């Protein structure tokens, strides 16, 4: 079984997202550790990218702060390596363009060396996944697919080929805090479950404990990004304490919906 899928056994999973090197190297390492201490099950670490197809203004601004700090792909790996001295929390990384430029084999080997468990790649078309999945499988790394409200007839083939977990997009558009979500989310997750036993986690727009609790009642996990990235923007080097506190609040909310998963 994949390392990521195993995390979903017997409890609801919380997956927070932060941007690497925002606002700096040391704070990012502390943020990863703080998220783990607060109860995060998996940490999604965003590699800053100049053309992020799925990210809204909050995460784009974080990318720009990281660029100002002179972030490089090597910096991201160094952050993971430093965090690994203090926590074994599963980490997943993002974006295909960066992986392609670095080289699939070299990138995935480095991920394996640092116990990175998976890649979330919003800009990887399903039809192109075979160029990276065999290499990822070689190194025991999951390529996590996204299913959106408009995936339609593609849902079956995406779900059947998934590993780790399936990132279910809560609504149309880009990331960012919102108060309204796709009304058919429960039915969407139920449809996915017809084709696979791979766990599902809902992301995009979730930013309060109340929303997290609702989403944990629909899927196997909850992903929160912009709300945490915004905390980092506001708190800067003091962010670790703030995001640990927020993570603990989300942890309580997610656990409260343990019994309501879609069968």
Secondary structure as UniProt FT lines:
FT   HELIX           3..7
FT   TURN            8..10
FT   STRAND          13..19
FT   TURN            20..21
FT   HELIX           25..38
FT   STRAND          42..46
FT   TURN            50..51
FT   TURN            53..54
FT   HELIX           57..68
FT   TURN            69..70
FT   HELIX           73..83
FT   TURN            84..86
FT   STRAND          90..94
FT   HELIX           96..102
FT   HELIX           104..113
FT   TURN            114..115
FT   STRAND          116..120
FT   TURN            122..123
FT   HELIX           126..128
FT   HELIX           130..138
FT   TURN            139..140
FT   STRAND          142..144
FT   STRAND          146..147
FT   TURN            149..150
FT   HELIX           152..154
FT   HELIX           155..160
FT   STRAND          165..169
FT   TURN            183..184
FT   HELIX           185..195
FT   STRAND          199..203
FT   HELIX           209..216
FT   TURN            217..218
FT   STRAND          221..224
FT   HELIX           226..235
FT   HELIX           236..238
FT   HELIX           239..255
FT   TURN            256..257
FT   HELIX           258..260
//
